[in-house]
């Protein structure tokens, strides 16, 4: 199963984390308002969905910050991360 989202509420994060067959997640037009800050909800979903293998996101700036933050919080999870241009 693949899903594309633009905004996440706390309920949305909880829903995605509980999806057992979700393997690809694509975020469109992530807005980041402060420097070097990827929303924690995005990192949580990428790290806590057990079946997630592919993660894509649109972010013109700080694309490496997601990878660094994700690696710190979920060092044991292997995830293919693509930046959509």
Secondary structure, 3 states (H helix, E strand, C coil): CEEEECCCCHHHHHHHHCCCCCCEEEECCCCCCCCCCCCHHHHHHHHHCCCCCEEEECCCCCHHHHHHHHHHHCCCCCCEEEECC
